[in-house]
């Protein structure tokens, strides 16, 4: 393991089913990665490119100090959003005005990591351009891509993924052996045994199973679809059905390559073996992108499927391997469909004439979800909504894409996009928000109603935060003129708030204060809590920059009073950070430390890295004053690491850079340059959770082994495992152990990884077995 312990850094998903075969391919891909910095796995859909890439990435993780990262491109339709997708997957925030490629180069140039770009075939050109740029500038970066065609750039090593190995026709097993060593046979046997416990390949049925695998050309997806049929058929019946279909296929004149035809007719066959209701549900579920929850299925599909049938139909499609059930570390259940099966379902859906109406119902549901999140934002549900919106991004983007199809649909798209402003801010996705809003406004460019005011406000503020004062001023002027024309008092106040943000960017702080005071007066009487908090926060920043710290602290105190009683996280954290900075500036380090250590856990819970970095920056100054310069150096390194992924606190407090330089000099004088650099590098190598825990002086026992019989779990992980066995959710575990929910989730994920498990149920069973073993 690398010295900084980063073998598990990354975002690879846990495998839900066993990985069968592919030893030669795994070895070959790893060999190619050692020789070439770009390896592309090609092959038809269903041949197992993604699964092979994920296995290689997991097996190679120890070779990459900064982790292995999956970027799924299958649901992405916009060629211009490839860079943003990579930023998002690497958990990087946008910088001021810098294009994604530049941000990625800056971050990756000094890191050693592997990026898996999955499903590139529909975006080959933009992917190839980005990959070429990154590989030229980042010497320790390696990329593993999956695509139905190669990227076609210099230095690319291409491996065409073959079907699984299978017996030749009329081949007999060796004396005393069997045909089980063939990959296709092993896969069929494992998936059939999962469907019907006790199923095994024997001397009596091995020839039939071998014939099935040959009929399916050794394609993993086709074999998995056929294997689940042992629930209702014998292997002989499965082979008979496949033989009939093969005869029909070869007598026709279909022009697709043979193996592509094999996959298609295997899916056709699975489709025909579904009931009419299951077939209809398969097609309707294809309207979803990525994963989705049961409430979405009920909302989108219940006008054509009785509500009491939905759960049973979803369960049947899981049983038939059409749907995949996934449970995240928090226990939420979601479903997804393999891209090949989703494409097939989309084709069937388009034949029914329901496609357009279902796309609209899909859009309406996700508009409903996002509007609920906005309405519930200033509450204790905020963190749960952020997690939900993280998971729903593919569906939300698909809904926004549908809204670009006509001016009539764009109205709903603007409502959806302006409500996403809160999420885009906390996740640092400024350009994504600007792109959607600009496109939607362009689609309905002839409209001049009040529905355009808030989108123009959001565009103006996002442009200001992204470092584009010209665009910020343009949108603020347009929105202000429209609000005046329509005599919309609230709209005018919103645009005054936008003008305040523009003045902040141009450093005209007195003017910014005037604008925010003006908008604040309206929002106090209009009763919109969100708008009120936005203006208070803007005025706090402007007053502080203008030298009026009393007014700044009044605003922050009011924000704290409004948010603390409601259990909100984001704005409460920002208010506490600002109050902590103010206390430090007044020479009250103890008070400052108390406020900052209240703010930091809030920032950690919502993954707000700018706020967290700001808190750690001031805590490092306090450490210097307290004579703890080694600690200060490590905190400075951790703050620098956060700035690389999220932006510097200086974007909020311009004088932070000057103060940082002064305290860094003091720390270096106290402990010497060599010791400072050593501690700084330690901080630079910390992950966000580790850095926050260090800054908070959390006396966790996560580095201490739990003792005999604990299978390498630390004491804290053992505690978490025992609480999982008691049926506690991550939130309940966090409350019981007095840690953040995100930390609890991280412990659960580490336990799953260490024990080789894929579910909380397996953890619970393991704990019971451990307890029984210690008692016996």
N, C-alpha and C positions, 0 to 999 in steps of 0.2 A: 504494500500500500504506500502511496506517496507520503512524504513526511508530514504534510498538512492534513492528512486523513480525508482526502476528498474523493475517495473511490466511488462514493455513492452520489456525487453531485450530478444533477441533471434532472430530466423530467420524463425518463422512459416509463411507460406504463408497466404494471405488473402483468405477467402472462396469466391468462385466465384458464388456459388449457395446456396440456403437455406439449413440448416441442419434439417432434418425431423426425429422426433421420437427419439428413443434410450434413453429415460430418465432413464429407469432402468439400461441399460448397462453403461451409463455415470456414474451414481451413484455407480454402483458396481465396475467399474474400479477405480474410485477415492477412494473408500473404500479399495480396494486391495492395491493401492499405499500407503495408509496410514499405511498398515500393512507389506507390502513386498517392498523391494527396487528394485525388478525386477518383472514386470508384462508383460506377453506375451499374445497378442491377436491372437488366431488361428482361422482358418476357410478357406473355399475354396475361390478361386478368385471370386471377384464380390460381396462378402457378405458385404463389407463395413468396413474392418478392418482399413484401412488407415484413412478413414474419421472419424471413431470413435476415433482413437488415436489422431488425430489432434484436434478434439473438446475437448477431455479430457485435452490435453496439454494446449490449450488456456484457458479453464476454470480454470486450476490449476496454471496459471502463477504467481498469487500473492503469492503463497506459496513458490516460488523459487526466492530468492534474486538475483541470478546470471543468471536467465533466463531459458527459455525452448527452446531446440534446436533440429531441425529435421536433421537426417542423412539418406538420401535416398540411399539405397543399390541396388535397382532394376536394375540399369544399370551397376553395377560393376561385372566384370567377374573374376578378379584376387583375389584369396583368400588372397594373401599376401598384398593386398592394403587396407584391411578393416581399419586398424589403421590410414592410411593416409587419408582415406575418413572422418573419425571422426575428425581428426585434421583440415581438410579443412572446414568442416561444422561448427566447433566451431571457425573458423577464427583464428586458431593458426598457427604460422610459425614453421618450423623445427629448431631444435637446432643442434649444432655441433656434428654429429655422434650418437646422442642419438636415440634409436629406438622409434617408435611412442607410444608404450605402456608406456614407461618411461616418455615421455613428457606429455602424458595425465594424468598419475598419479600425476606428479609434479603440474600440473595446477589444476586438479579437487580435489585434496586432501583437499584443504582449501576452497572449494566453495560449495554452495548449489544450485544445478540445476537439471533439468530433461532433459534427452536425449531420443528422440524418434528414435529408429532404425527401419526403415521401409523396408519391403520386405527382410527378412533375410533367406527365405527358401532355397535358392541355396548356401548359405554361412554359414550354421548352425554351423559347427565346428569352423571356425576361429572367428565367432561372439561370440560364447559361450566362447571360450578361452579368448578373450579380455574382455568381460563383467565380467567374473569371476575375472580376474586380477583387473579391475577397482573397482568393488564393494568391494573387500577385502581391498583395499588401500584407498578408498575415502568414508568416513562415511556419508557425506551429499549428495551423488549422488544417484539419482533414475533413473531407466531405464524403458521405456515403449517400447516394441518391437512388431512388427507385423510379422507374419510368418505363413505359412501353416502347420508348425509343431513347437512344443515347442523347446526351446534351451536345455533343459535337464540338467540344473545345479542346485545345491543346493540353496534353498531359493526362487526358481521361483514360482510365482503364475500364473496360466494359466486360461484364460477365453476364451472359445470357443464362438465366435461371432455368435449368431443365426440369421436366416432370420428375416425380419421385421414382426411384428404381422399382422394378416389378419383374416377375418371372416372364420368360419368353413363352410363347405358345408351346404347349405339349411338354414343357419342362417339368421334370419330376424332382422331388426333393432328394437330397443326398441321404445315404443310409444313416438311420438314426437321427436325421435332422428334420428340417421342415422348411417351409417357405417364409417363415416369420421374419427372417433377416432382411427381407426386401422392405423398403421404406413404405411403399404404398400399402402392402399387406399389414404392416405394423400400425399405420395410421387408421386403416379401416377397423382393425381389431380394437384399438383403444377407443375410438369414437363409438363403435357399436357397443362396447362394454359399458361406456358411460350412459348410453341410451337404455340398454338392457343389462343390468348387473349380472355377471356370471357368463356372459357371452365370451367364447374363446374360439380361436381358429384351431381346428383339429385336423387330423389326417383325413377325416371324412368330408370336411367342408372346404379344405384349403384350396382345392382346385377351382371350386366355384368362386371363392373370394378372389383368387388370382385372376379369373376370367372377368370378374366385375372390375377389378383395377385396370385390366388391359382395355376393357371397353371404355373406361373413363380416361384413358391415356395418361394415367398416373397424376392427374391434376388434383392437388390437395382439396380445393374447394368442392370440386365435383364428388370426390370420394367422401368428404364429410357430409355432403347432402344425401348421398346414397346410404351411408352407414346408419343414419338415424332411422332409416326405414325398417330396420330390424325390429322396431317396436311393433310393427303391424304386418310384416312379411318375413318369410324365410329368405335365406340368401339365394336359394334357387329361384324363388319368385322375383326377387330383385334382378337377378341376371336375366330371367326371361323377359321382363319388361324392358330392360336395357337392350337386349338383342333385337326385340321388335323395333325399337326406336332406331337402332343402328341400321337395320335393313331399310327403313323408311328414309333415313338420311342419305344413304349411299345411292338410292334410286333417284334421288332428286338432283337438282342442279344448283344447289346453294354455293355461292362463290367464296365464302370465308375459308381461311386455312382450316385444315382438318381438326387441329386441336381446339381452335376457337369454336368450331362447330360442335365439338364434343362438349365443351362447357355450356354452350347455349342450349343444346338439347337436353343436357342433364338438368339445367335450371327449368327448361320447359316441362320436363317430366315431374320435377318437384312441384312446380306450379299446378300441374294437372292433378296431382295426387292430393292437393289441398282441397278442402271443401269450398263451396262457392263463397261462403262468408269469409273464409281465410284468404282466398284469392283476392277478394275485394279489399280486405284489410291490408294485405301486402302492398297492393297498388297505392292505397291512400297513405300508408306510412312512408312511402317513397317521397312524399312532399317535404318531409323533415330533412334537415341537414345536420350532420354530426349526430349527437345523441339528443334524447328528448325524454321527458318525464310522462308518467301516466296521465296527469291532468291535461297535458297538451293533446294526447291522443283522444281523450274524452271530449275536449273542446272542439277539435278539428273534425273528428269523424262521427260524432253522435247524431248528426242529422240524417245520416244514411245507415248507421249501425245503432241498434238499440243500446242504450247506456249500460244495461245489465249484461250485455254480451262482450263489452270491450275487454275486460280483464281476462275472460276465458279465451278470446281470440288472440290476445297478446301472448298468453301462456302457451297456446297451441303453436304459434309461430316460433316461440323460443324452443319448444320441444322439437320442432322440425328444422332447427338450425337456420331459420330465416332471420330471426332477430337474435341479438346478443344482449344479455342482461348484464349490467355492470353496477356495482355498488362502490361508491367512493369511500374514502376513509371516514367520512362523517356518517356513513350509513345510508345516504340518499341513493335510491335506485333509479337508474336511467337505462335507456335502451338505445341500441344503434343497429344499423344494417350495413353489412359489407357493401362497398361501393359497387361491385359488380351486381349484387342482388338489388341494390337501390336503382341502378340504371335500368335493370330489367323491369322492376316495378313501375318506374316512370313511363316506360314504353306501354305497358299494359294500361296504366292510368290514362294516358293520352288517347287510347282507343275508346275509352268509355265516355268521353265528353265531359268528365268531371274535373279535369285538370285545372282549368282557370278558376272555377269556384273554390276548389280546395286551396289553391295558392292564396286566394283572397282570405279564406277562413284562417289559413296559417298565419298570414300577415296580421289579421285582426287579433288573433290570440297573443302574438308576441308584442303587439302594440299594447294590449291589455296588461301583459306581464310587466313591461317597462313602465307604464303609467302607474301601476300599483307600486313599483319600486320607488318611483319619484315621490308619490304621495306618502310613502312609509319611510322616507329617507331619514328624517330627523327622529329616529326612534332606536330602541334596542335591537330592532330587526335589521339595522343597516348592514352589519357584517354578513348576515345570511343573504341579503339581497345582492351584495357584491359577489359572493361566492356563486349565487344562482346566475347572475349575469355573466360571470366568467364562463360558466358551462354553456350558456345559451348563445354565445357569440356566433357560431355558424348559422343558427336559425335566425338570429336577429339580422345578420348581414343578408341572408337570403330574402327576408321580409323587406329590407330596404331596397334590395335589387328589384324586387317585384314592383315597388312603389315608383321606380323610374320608368315604368312602361307607359304611363299616360298621366296627363295633368290631374285627372280625377283621382288616381291612386296616390299622386304626390302629396295631396293634402294630408292623408294618413301618415305618409312617410315623414313629413315635417313634424307632425306631433310626436312620432316615434323618435326622430333624431334629436329634437330639442329636449326631450325627456332624458335622453342618454347623456346629455351634457354632464350630469353629476358623475356618471360612471367613467366617461372619458377623462374627466379631470383627475379622479382618484387613481386611475390606471395610467395616466400620462399619455393618452392616445389623442393628442391634440390634432394632428394632421388627419387622422381617420375621421374625426368629427367634422373638420373643415371640408374634407372632400365630399362626404355624404350631403352635408347641408348645401354646399355650393351646387352640386348636381341636382338636388331636389328643387331648389329655388329656380334653377335654370329651366327645369321641365315645366313649371307653372309660372313662367316669367311675366305673363300678361295679367296676373292677379295683383290686386293692391289692397287686400283686406287686412284686418287685424291679425290674421293667422300668420302673416309674414314678419310681424314685429319681433316676436321672441326668437325665431330662427336667425334674424339679422343681429339681434343682441348676442346670441351665443357665438355666431361667426365673428363678431367684432372682438369679444373677449378672448376667444380661442386664438385669434390672430395676434392680439396683444401678447398673450402668454407665450406664443410661438416666436415672438421677436419680430413681428411684421407690422410696424406702426402705420404704414401707408394703408394696408388692407383694413386694419383696425379702425382707422379714421373714416374710410370710405363706407364701411358697413354701419358705423355709428351714425354718420350723416344721413344715409338712406333710411335707416330705421327711425331716426329722430324726425325727419321730414314726413314720413308716413304717419307716425304717431300724432304729429301736429295737425296734419290734414284730417285725420279721423277723430281728433279730439279725444284720444285715448290716454287718460291720465296715468294709468299703470304702465302702459307702453312707453309713454314719455319718461317716466321714472326709470324704467329699465334702460332706456337709451342714455339717460344721464349717468347711470351706473357704468354703462359701456364706455362713455366718454371719460369717466374717472379712471378706468383701467388703461385707456389710451394715454391719458396724462401721466399715469404712473410709469408707463414704458418710456415716455419721452422725458421723464424726470422733472415734470412741471408739477411739483407736489402740492403747491398751494391751490392750483386749479383743480387738481384731483380731489382735494379735500372739499372744495366747493361743490363739485358734482356729486360726491358721495353724500354730503350733508343734504343736498337737494333730494336725492332719491330716497334717502332714509326717512325724511319727513313724510313722504307719500306712503312708504311701506309700513310705517308705524300705524297708520290708520286703515290700510287696506287689508290687513290681517293675513298676508301671505308670509308664513314663517321662513320659507326658503329665501325669498327675496330680501327679507329683513336681515337675515344672517349674511347674505352675500354683501350687502351694502355696509354692514358693520365691519366685516372682515376687510373690505377695501378701504374703508375709512381708517381702520386701525393701522394698516400698512402705510397709507398716505400720511397720516398724522405723525407716525413714528419717523418717517423719512423727512417730514417737514419740521421736526424738532419739538412737536407737541406731544410729549410722552404721556402727559396726564389724560388727554383726550384719547390717545391710543389705548391706554389701559382701561379707560371707561368702556370703550367698545369691546375689548376682549373680555372684560368682566361680564358684560351683558351677554355676549355669545356663550360664555361658560354657564351663566344662569339659565339660558334658554335650552342648552343642549344637555347639561348634566342631569337635569330632572327627567329628561326623556331617554336617557341611556344611549345617546348618540356618540359616535367615535371620531369621525374625521375632523369636524369643525371644533369639537372640544379639544382634540389634540393640538390643533393649530393655535387655539386661544391660549392653552397652557404653555406651549412653546414660546409664544410671544410674551406672556406674562413672566416666564422664566428668564427670558432675555432681558426684560425690563428690570427685574429684581437684580440680576447680575450687574447691569449698568448702574444701578443705584448703590452698588457696593453691599449687596445682601446675598452673599454666596450660599448660605445655608438655605434661605428661602428659595433662591433660584434652583438649587439642587432638588429641593422637594417638589417644585413645580415641574421641572424637567423629567424627573423620574415618575411623575404621574402621566406626563404626556407620551413618553416613549412606549409604554405598553399599549396605549391606544393606537399609536402609529403602527406598531408591530401587528396588531390584530387586523388592520385593514391593509397591511403591506404598503403603507405610505412612507416611501423612503426619503423623500425630501424633508418631511417633518422629522422623521427619525434621525436623519443625518444632521439636521439643525440642532436637535437636542444633544446628540453626541458631541457635536462641535463645541458647544458651550460647556458641556461636562468636561471636555478635555482642557479647556482654559481653567476651570475650577480646580482640576487635578494639578495643573502647574502651580497655581497659587498655594495649594495644600502641600506642595513638595513631592507630589507623586508623579514625577516627570516620565518615568517609564510607562506608567499607566496612560498618561496623556499622549505619549507617542503612539501607543497601540490604538487608542481611540481615534487619533488623527488618521492613522492608516485605514481604520475601518470606515471613517467618514469619507476618506478619499475613494475607497472602493464603492461606496454607495453613490457618490457623485458621478462616478463613471457609468453607473447603470440607471440613475434616476435624475441627475441634475444636481447642481450645487445649491446649498442654502443661500448662497450669494444672490441667486435669482430673486429671493424674497428680501434679504437684507444685504444691500450692496456693500456695506463696510465689513462684512464677514471676512473677506479675503485679506484685508489689511490687518485685522485683529489676529487672524490665523497666523500670518507671517510673524507677527510680534511674539506670540506665545510659542511658536515653533522655535524661534531663536532662543527664548528663555529655557525651553526644555533641553535644547542641544547644549547650551552652556552648562546646564545642571548635570547632565549624565554623559556628555560627549557624543560626537557624531556617530561613532560606531555603534554604541548602545542604542542611540535613537533610531538608526536605520534598522537595526535588528528588530526592535519592538514595532516599528512602523510596518515592516514587511509582515510581521505576525498579524497585525490588524488588517493589512491589505488582503491577506489570504482568508480572512474570516467570511463565512456566509452571514447573511443578514440576521438570521435567528441567533447565531453564535455571538455576533457583535452586540446585538441588543441585550442579550443575557449578560455579557461581560460588562457593558455600560451600567446595567442595573444591579451589578454585584449579586446576581442570583446564585445562591449556593446550591446549585443542582448537583446531583450525583451521577450525571449521565456518563461520566468517564470512568466510573468505578464498576468493575464486574460485580454481578450479583452473587457470585459464590458458586459452590458445587451444584451441579444439576441444572444450571440456568441457561445452558446452551448459548453462552456468550452475550446474553442480554445484560445490560447494565441494571443497577438497582432501580433506577427510575423507570426503565423500560419494563422491568419485572412488575413494578407497581402498576404501570399502565395496562400491561397484559392481564393482570388480575382484575382490574376494573372493567376491562373489555369483557372478561368472562362473566362478570356480574351483570352484563347487559347495558352498561352505561354508554351514552353517546359521548362524542368528543367534547361537547359543551359541558356535560356533567363531569367528565374526567377533569377538564380544566378547572371547573369550580372546586372540585374536591381537593386537587393538588395545588391550587392557587397558582396556576400557570395560564398562559393564553391558550385560546382554542387552537390557534395555528400551531403552537408548540405541541399540544396534545396530538394533533393530526400528524405532525412530523414524527412523533414517537411511534404512533401506530404504523406509519409507513415503514419506519426502520425495522420494527418488529416483523412485519410481513416479509420484508426483504431478507432479514437475517435467518428467519425460520423457513424461508422458501414457500410461504403460504400466499394465498390469493384472497382470503376472506376473513372476517372477524370471527366467524363460526369456527374456523380452523384454529385460531388463537385460543378461543374458549376451550375447545377440546384438548388442546395441548396443555393448557393450565391445569385442567382436571387430571390429565394423565400424570403431570409432574407432581401434583399434590398426592395422588394415590401412590405414586412410586416412593415418595418420601415417607408416607405413613406405613408402607409395607416393610 
